[in-house]
Amino acid sequence: MAVRTRLKDLTPEDEKVLRLVGVHLGSLASKDLKARCMDGLEHSTDTWAARKRELTAQSSSRWAGSITKATHDQWALARRGQTAHLQSLEADVRTIRHRLSLPVGEKGGKRAPGGYRSAHEWFHKTRRLHVLEDRLDKVRADRDNGVVHVTRGGKRLLGTRHHLDEAQLTGTEWRERWEAERWFLAADGESGKRFGNETIRISPDGEVSIRLPAPLADLANARHGRYVLAAKVRFSHRGEEWADRVEANRAAAYRIHYDVRRGRWYVTASWQIPPTKTVPMEAALAHGVIGVDTNADHLAAWRLDAHGNPIGRPRRFDYELSGSADHRDAQVRHALSRLLNWARSCGVTAIAVEDLDFTAEKTREKHGRRRRFRQMISGIPTGRLRARLASMADATGIAIIAVDPAYTSKWGAQHWQKPMATPTRKTTRHDAASIAIGRRAQGHPIRRRTTPPRAHQSDAHGHRTVQARPAVPGGEGPRPRTPGPRTRSVPPDAARTRATRTSKTVRGVRSDRIWVQDSLLLTD
């Protein structure tokens, strides 16, 4: 859990101290990251302890612990990214080799692509294969030797240095942003210590104090080498939860950073939430489920009862994944908040989502010239949405069920799109897919109705539908006898008033039309 607030009313002296501390600790973090990358696979607890002792002399033991932990996390993240890049290159090489082995123009199947369309494309793909193989050999060598490529401050911002005109930045503005990104002002929490942190401490009344590193101890304005800021902090979101933690001296980590674009200082408080116990499937599905179909620009949701029947109208929660990363993240959070609020208002305690993963589907070698399709699947925020939904649903007591995404859109449109459409409501393919996802989470077949009995349309051969459970009393029994005529066009009391009515039957004309009752959707 992480909450952020602004550091307001900082004096020039406060900003000066924060900048000096950030620059000093940032230089130590850069040196430590370089030492960790040089160790590679030879890293051990002895080398880690030696690095920490060296950092302690120039800062403090707790600052050294925060720096080394951040270094290890950054190295591990780069290592995971390297593995993902290696797997992507292997998939590309494997796909190109397969397509080059096929005759030109041969069509592919559902599981494997076909040959290339022309000899011109075949020739250029052979050249691309050599480029990818060389790149793959280099990545494999780095992987085997434990070499990773990390940039403190971000590779994206580093590349912007060569395209200042496109980024609409000057050299001075870029330098200021680059230096601010390389500062280090983060401290890990400690349980049992006063207010949960000895390095960056925030009291329940909002007072912020920082333990200064040893070379900057002469700037302290409080006891024990601490500097107290003039700004007062108040967390609007989850402020009570944060206050309960710090009053109980439970661990709380803090990070102070400077936003160059806005010219503002921010502090972020974070802590770990204990894992929630898994809810049994029967208890989670007792009140039905909401099936959610994830798309590039919206979430399509439909509520299903305990028997798998859609209830009410479908819902759509839009989001726009454009602009900055903060804007995209806020759009996803807003859409998920509306989804969870609707689930709570309906009394549903389970949400079914697809377990999507497009890691191996985004490469251009997989889908060839289908650029728009690759852009679409790349725009679907599967990983970010799944992580956000799991964390936000945990706070509301709603269970998340991940289902197999195979054929949910195709079968949902085949069995549910047309039956759920009305003259005043158009059911989309995504709405039908949400029904398929919800029914799969409940263990029901996706198809709406089984084949009627072979001999006659009665209940002699067992259940006619898959909507109701076999244990439901009367759910599959014959319909009770209704007095009066067997047609719906004539009311039950037509026998008493038939004599006073004028006959509308045309003599001499025989009607061969026979009324057949439509099949009904049994819900109970």
Residue pairs with C-beta under 8 A, 6 or more apart in sequence:
1 238
1 241
1 270
1 271
1 272
1 273
1 391
2 268
2 269
2 270
3 235
3 237
3 238
3 239
3 242
3 268
3 269
3 270
4 266
4 267
4 268
4 269
5 233
5 234
5 235
5 236
5 266
5 267
6 264
6 265
6 266
6 267
7 208
7 229
7 231
7 233
7 256
7 264
7 265
7 266
7 267
8 231
8 232
9 230
9 231
9 232
10 18
10 229
10 230
10 231
10 265
11 230
14 229
14 230
14 231
15 265
17 210
17 212
17 216
17 219
17 227
18 185
18 210
18 256
18 258
18 265
19 183
19 258
20 216
20 219
21 185
21 210
21 212
21 213
21 216
22 180
22 183
22 184
22 185
22 256
22 258
23 179
23 183
24 59
24 213
24 215
24 216
25 59
25 63
25 67
25 183
25 184
25 185
25 213
26 152
26 182
26 183
26 184
28 55
28 58
28 59
28 63
28 67
28 184
29 67
29 70
29 71
29 152
29 184
30 152
30 182
32 51
32 55
32 67
32 68
32 71
33 71
33 74
33 75
33 150
33 152
35 51
36 43
36 51
36 71
36 72
36 75
37 75
37 147
37 148
37 150
39 47
40 145
40 146
40 147
41 145
41 146
42 146
48 68
48 72
51 68
52 61
52 64
52 65
52 68
53 64
55 63
55 64
55 67
55 68
56 63
56 64
57 214
58 213
58 214
58 215
59 67
59 213
59 214
60 199
60 211
60 213
60 214
62 187
62 188
62 190
62 198
62 199
62 211
63 187
63 199
63 211
63 213
65 188
66 186
66 187
66 188
66 199
67 184
69 188
70 184
70 186
74 150
74 152
75 148
75 150
78 148
78 149
78 150
79 148
82 139
82 142
82 143
82 148
83 143
84 359
85 139
86 136
86 139
86 140
86 143
87 359
87 360
88 359
88 360
88 363
89 132
89 135
89 136
89 139
90 136
91 360
91 363
91 365
91 366
92 132
92 363
92 365
93 129
93 132
93 133
93 136
95 113
95 363
95 365
95 366
96 125
96 128
96 129
96 132
96 365
97 129
98 112
98 113
99 113
99 114
99 115
99 116
99 125
100 116
100 122
100 125
100 126
100 129
102 114
102 115
103 115
104 115
104 116
104 117
104 118
104 119
104 122
105 114
105 115
105 116
105 117
105 118
106 114
106 115
107 114
108 114
108 115
113 366
113 368
115 122
116 122
116 125
141 147
142 148
142 149
151 158
152 181
152 182
153 178
153 181
153 182
154 181
157 174
157 177
157 178
157 181
158 178
160 167
160 169
160 174
161 174
161 178
164 170
164 171
164 174
167 174
169 177
173 260
176 260
177 260
177 261
180 257
180 258
180 260
183 257
183 258
185 200
185 255
185 256
185 257
186 200
186 253
186 254
186 255
186 256
187 197
187 199
187 200
187 253
187 254
187 255
188 197
188 199
188 251
188 253
189 196
189 197
189 250
189 251
189 252
189 253
189 254
189 271
190 196
190 197
190 198
190 251
191 249
191 250
191 251
192 249
193 249
194 201
194 249
195 201
195 202
195 203
195 204
195 246
195 247
195 249
195 252
196 245
196 246
196 249
196 250
196 251
196 252
196 271
197 251
197 252
197 253
197 254
198 211
199 210
199 211
200 208
200 209
200 210
200 211
200 254
200 256
201 208
201 209
201 210
201 211
201 226
202 208
202 209
202 233
202 246
202 252
202 254
202 267
202 269
203 246
204 243
204 246
204 247
205 232
206 232
206 233
206 234
207 228
207 229
207 232
207 233
208 228
208 229
208 231
208 232
208 233
208 267
209 222
209 226
209 227
209 228
209 229
210 226
210 227
210 229
211 224
211 225
211 226
212 219
212 220
212 225
212 226
212 227
217 225
219 227
220 226
220 227
221 227
221 228
222 228
231 265
233 267
235 242
235 269
242 252
242 269
242 271
245 251
245 252
245 271
246 252
250 271
251 271
251 272
252 269
252 270
252 271
253 269
253 270
253 271
254 267
254 268
254 269
254 270
255 267
255 268
255 270
256 265
256 266
256 267
256 268
257 265
257 266
257 268
258 264
258 265
258 266
259 265
259 266
273 394
276 394
279 349
279 399
281 401
283 349
284 349
284 350
284 399
284 401
285 306
285 350
285 441
285 442
286 306
286 349
287 306
287 347
287 348
287 349
287 350
288 303
288 304
288 305
288 306
288 311
288 346
288 348
288 350
289 303
289 304
289 348
289 350
289 351
289 352
289 401
289 438
289 441
289 442
290 301
290 302
290 303
290 304
290 339
290 342
290 343
290 346
290 348
290 350
290 351
290 352
290 438
291 301
291 302
291 304
291 352
291 433
291 434
291 435
291 436
291 437
291 438
291 439
291 441
292 299
292 300
292 301
292 339
292 351
292 352
292 353
292 354
292 434
292 437
293 299
293 300
293 301
293 354
293 408
293 409
293 412
293 430
293 431
293 433
293 434
293 437
294 353
294 354
294 356
294 380
294 381
294 382
294 385
295 380
295 430
296 321
296 376
296 377
296 379
296 380
297 318
297 319
297 320
297 321
297 379
298 316
298 317
298 318
298 319
298 335
298 430
299 316
299 317
299 319
299 335
299 339
300 314
300 315
300 316
300 428
300 430
300 431
300 433
300 434
301 314
301 315
301 316
301 317
301 339
301 342
301 434
302 310
302 314
302 315
302 431
302 434
302 435
302 438
303 310
303 311
303 312
303 346
303 348
304 310
304 311
304 435
304 438
304 439
304 442
305 311
305 523
306 442
307 444
307 467
307 468
307 469
307 472
307 523
307 524
308 438
308 439
308 442
308 444
308 467
309 467
309 521
309 523
310 416
310 420
310 435
313 425
314 427
314 428
314 431
314 434
315 339
315 342
317 335
317 336
317 338
317 339
318 335
319 331
319 332
319 334
319 335
320 331
321 328
321 331
321 332
321 379
321 381
322 328
328 381
329 384
332 381
332 384
332 385
332 388
333 388
333 392
336 385
336 388
336 389
336 392
337 392
339 351
339 389
340 351
340 392
340 393
340 396
340 398
343 349
343 351
343 396
343 398
344 396
344 398
348 398
349 397
349 398
349 399
350 398
350 399
350 400
350 401
350 441
351 389
351 393
351 398
351 399
351 400
351 401
352 401
352 402
352 403
352 437
352 438
352 440
352 441
352 442
353 386
353 389
353 400
353 401
353 402
353 403
353 437
354 402
354 403
354 404
354 405
354 408
354 437
355 402
355 403
355 404
355 405
356 380
356 382
356 386
356 405
357 382
357 383
358 377
358 378
358 380
358 382
360 366
361 367
361 377
362 374
362 377
362 378
363 374
364 371
364 374
366 374
367 373
367 374
386 402
389 400
390 400
393 399
393 400
401 441
403 437
403 440
403 441
404 440
405 437
407 446
408 433
408 436
408 437
408 440
408 446
409 429
409 430
409 432
409 433
409 436
411 436
411 446
411 447
412 429
412 432
412 433
412 434
412 435
412 436
412 437
412 446
413 429
413 432
413 433
414 447
415 432
415 436
415 446
415 447
415 448
416 427
416 432
416 435
416 436
416 448
417 427
417 428
417 429
417 431
417 432
418 427
419 448
419 521
420 427
420 431
420 432
420 435
421 427
436 446
439 445
439 446
440 446
444 466
445 466
447 466
448 521
449 464
449 465
449 466
449 467
449 519
450 463
450 464
450 465
450 466
452 464
453 459
453 460
453 461
453 462
453 464
454 461
455 461
457 464
458 478
459 476
459 477
459 478
463 470
463 476
464 476
465 476
465 521
465 522
467 521
467 522
467 523
468 475
468 476
468 522
468 523
468 524
469 475
470 476
472 524
474 524
475 522
475 524
476 522
482 492
483 492
484 490
484 491
484 492
484 493
484 494
484 495
485 492
485 494
487 515
489 515
